[in-house]
Amino acid sequence: MAADDIPNAALPAHSVAEAYLYLQFASCGKCGKSPLQADGQLTRGKQFFELPARCKSCRDAAMLIFDIQPEPSRQSAQSKVINTTSEPSQLIDVHGWLAMFQQIISASGREQDAVASRELVEEAAACLDEALKFYRDDSEIPPPDAFFTDAGRASFRKSPERYTRATWMRRRLQLPVDPPALPTAATSDKRWWQFWR
């Protein structure tokens, strides 16, 4: 079930990173615009994880509730790994992951520091890996249920050729193959998935 279909339930996420990335696509309950921005830290509630957020447009506050599985440890909460499973996201559709990939890879090209640029390329690769999880078996295009946002469905109807597996596999082969390593300790208050700050 897609996140758009369960607005009053806990949102299913594979990691803390995915929960924060979802803010880029979450719409404000008041004005309907996106993105939202974190307005505090993700904390463990009685049953689920809670992330206070605020609309960037109208500044309305919201509390997003996430069911993060597997439950994060202190180390995995700081990890760059978005999803250790082969299961595609239920929060961000294939269109969203590809859009995020393009945004981050573009930022890496503008980054003057070589280490920071390399880190952005790794983050972009992680987003592209998430998009590729939506392609089933040997299918060249993602199935209809890979598009569960209005923007994604509209984009696919307009330009289905943009979503061919071969196109994105070629892009992936040009990027680092190894997934980013788990950090041993937090080096900054800013996590990588907050690249837009």
C-alpha positions in Angstrom: 0.0 0.0 0.0 1.4 3.4 -1.0 2.0 6.1 1.6 -0.5 8.4 -0.2 -3.2 5.8 0.6 -2.6 5.8 4.4 -2.3 9.4 5.5 -3.6 8.7 9.1 -1.5 5.6 9.7 2.2 5.1 10.4 4.2 5.5 7.3 6.3 2.4 6.4 10.0 3.2 6.1 13.0 1.0 5.8 15.4 3.4 7.6 15.7 6.7 9.3 17.3 8.0 6.1 14.2 7.1 4.1 11.9 8.8 6.7 13.9 12.1 6.3 14.0 11.8 2.5 10.2 11.4 2.5 9.9 15.0 3.6 10.9 16.1 0.1 7.7 14.6 -1.2 5.3 15.0 1.7 2.5 17.5 1.2 1.3 20.0 3.7 -2.1 19.1 5.2 -3.1 22.8 5.2 -1.9 24.3 1.9 -1.2 21.1 -0.1 2.3 22.2 -1.1 5.6 20.3 -0.6 8.3 19.8 0.6 8.1 19.7 4.4 11.2 20.3 6.5 12.2 18.6 9.8 11.3 20.8 12.8 13.1 18.7 15.3 14.6 15.2 15.6 13.0 11.8 14.9 12.2 10.3 18.3 10.8 7.0 19.4 7.2 7.2 20.5 5.2 4.5 22.4 4.8 2.4 19.3 6.2 4.2 16.3 8.8 6.9 15.5 7.7 10.6 15.4 9.2 13.4 13.3 8.0 16.9 13.8 7.8 18.8 10.5 6.8 22.2 9.1 5.6 23.2 5.7 8.2 25.3 3.8 5.5 27.4 2.2 2.8 28.2 4.9 4.8 27.1 8.0 2.0 24.9 9.2 3.3 22.2 11.7 2.7 18.5 11.3 3.8 15.3 13.1 4.7 12.5 10.8 4.5 9.0 12.3 6.8 6.3 10.9 6.9 2.5 11.3 10.6 1.9 10.6 11.5 -1.8 9.9 13.9 -3.1 10.8 13.9 -1.0 13.9 16.9 1.3 13.8 19.8 1.0 16.2 21.9 4.1 17.1 24.4 3.0 14.4 21.9 2.3 11.6 20.1 5.6 12.4 23.3 7.4 11.2 23.8 5.1 8.2 23.8 6.2 4.6 22.1 2.9 3.7 18.5 3.6 2.8 17.1 0.1 2.4 19.0 -3.1 3.1 16.2 -5.2 1.5 15.2 -5.9 -2.2 11.7 -4.5 -1.4 10.9 -1.2 -3.1 9.9 1.8 -1.0 6.3 2.4 -0.1 7.0 6.1 0.7 8.7 7.3 -2.4 7.8 6.1 -5.8 10.2 5.3 -8.7 9.6 8.8 -10.1 10.6 10.4 -6.8 13.8 8.3 -6.5 14.9 9.2 -10.0 14.1 12.9 -9.4 16.2 12.8 -6.2 19.0 11.0 -8.0 19.1 13.7 -10.7 19.0 16.5 -8.1 21.9 15.1 -6.1 24.0 14.1 -9.1 23.6 17.7 -10.3 24.7 19.0 -6.9 27.8 16.8 -7.0 28.8 18.4 -10.3 28.6 21.9 -8.7 30.5 20.8 -5.6 34.1 22.1 -5.6 35.4 20.0 -2.8 36.4 16.5 -4.2 35.5 14.6 -1.0 32.1 16.2 -0.7 31.4 15.7 -4.4 32.3 12.0 -4.1 29.9 11.6 -1.1 27.1 13.2 -3.2 27.8 10.8 -6.0 27.5 7.9 -3.5 24.2 9.3 -2.2 22.9 9.7 -5.8 23.8 6.1 -6.4 21.9 5.0 -3.4 18.8 6.8 -4.7 19.2 5.2 -8.1 19.5 1.8 -6.5 16.1 2.4 -4.7 14.5 3.3 -8.1 15.8 0.2 -9.7 14.1 -2.0 -7.1 10.8 -1.1 -8.7 11.7 -3.0 -11.9 10.4 -6.6 -11.7 12.2 -9.5 -13.3 13.3 -8.6 -16.8 10.7 -5.9 -17.3 12.0 -2.9 -19.2 9.6 -0.5 -17.6 8.3 -0.3 -14.0 4.8 -1.7 -13.3 1.9 0.7 -12.8 2.1 0.4 -9.0 5.6 1.8 -9.0 4.0 5.2 -9.6 1.9 6.1 -6.6 2.0 9.9 -6.7 0.1 12.2 -9.1 3.5 13.6 -10.3 4.9 10.2 -11.0 1.8 9.0 -12.9 1.6 12.2 -14.9 5.3 12.0 -15.8 5.0 8.3 -16.9 2.0 9.0 -19.1 3.8 11.9 -20.7 7.2 10.2 -21.2 7.2 6.5 -20.6 10.5 6.2 -22.5 12.2 8.1 -19.7 11.7 5.2 -17.4 13.3 2.4 -19.3 15.5 0.1 -17.2 18.4 0.2 -19.7 18.7 4.0 -19.4 19.0 3.9 -15.6 21.2 0.8 -15.6 23.7 2.6 -17.9 23.7 5.6 -15.5 24.2 3.3 -12.5 27.2 1.6 -14.1 28.9 5.0 -14.4 28.6 5.5 -10.6 30.5 3.8 -7.7 29.5 0.2 -7.4 30.1 -0.3 -3.7 27.4 0.9 -1.3 28.5 3.5 1.2 30.1 2.1 4.4 28.3 2.4 7.7 29.8 5.3 9.7 31.6 4.4 12.9 30.5 7.7 14.6 28.6 10.8 13.8 30.9 13.5 12.4 28.3 16.2 12.1 24.8 17.1 13.2 23.8 17.3 9.5 22.9 13.9 8.1 23.5 13.2 4.4 19.8 13.0 3.6 19.5 16.7 4.6 21.5 17.7 1.5 18.9 20.3 0.6 19.5 22.4 3.7 
